[in-house]
Amino acid sequence: MRALLALALLFALAWAEQVPTHDFFRITQTTSRSTSTPGAWRYVIAPRTKEARSYWGVLVADWVRSLKIGIPVRFGPYRLEFEKKRILLQKGCDRFHPRCYSRPALPQGLESWKLDLILIDFHNALTWTLADAQKHARPYPATVAVSKLLRFHVDKGGVFLAEPLGWKP
């Protein structure tokens, strides 16, 4: 009976839809060539695929709307609040869990389980980028831009400032 169940499970897995979770976001790294901050590291996290862009657009719109009206946003390793024209960073989740991110109501055609995959990939990209930025934040702070949402300024001690990117408070 167990062998038959194992065989059925393997057959089901072979026919299951495979969704890549490693290719939704692109991380671009550059270094500054300006005379005021030579060698400062810059990172940009942006959705790579058309599918990721559609989910990301819904997420960003909901998060920006929440921040503008004063509702805190769970943003993985941080909890974001908008106060007095600044974004306050507070400690969020240490490890990834889908509940570590504020989730919008998805429009028809977008599936909740795919949003989880997008958030997993984004969380991995964000945590890796912030850790790498912290390593390279000498002598100037590194900048991490999250597409259409936030810009983080990172020094050797960690993130010290977040500001809106692509929207106004």
Secondary structure by P-SEA (a helix, b strand, c coil): caaaaaaaaaaaaaacbbbbccccbbbbbbbbccccccbbbbbbbbbccaaaaaaaaaaaaaaaaaaaaccccccccbbbbbcccbbbbccccccccccccccccccccccaaaaaaaaaaaaaaaaaaaaaaaaacccbbbbbbccccbbbbbccccccccccccccc
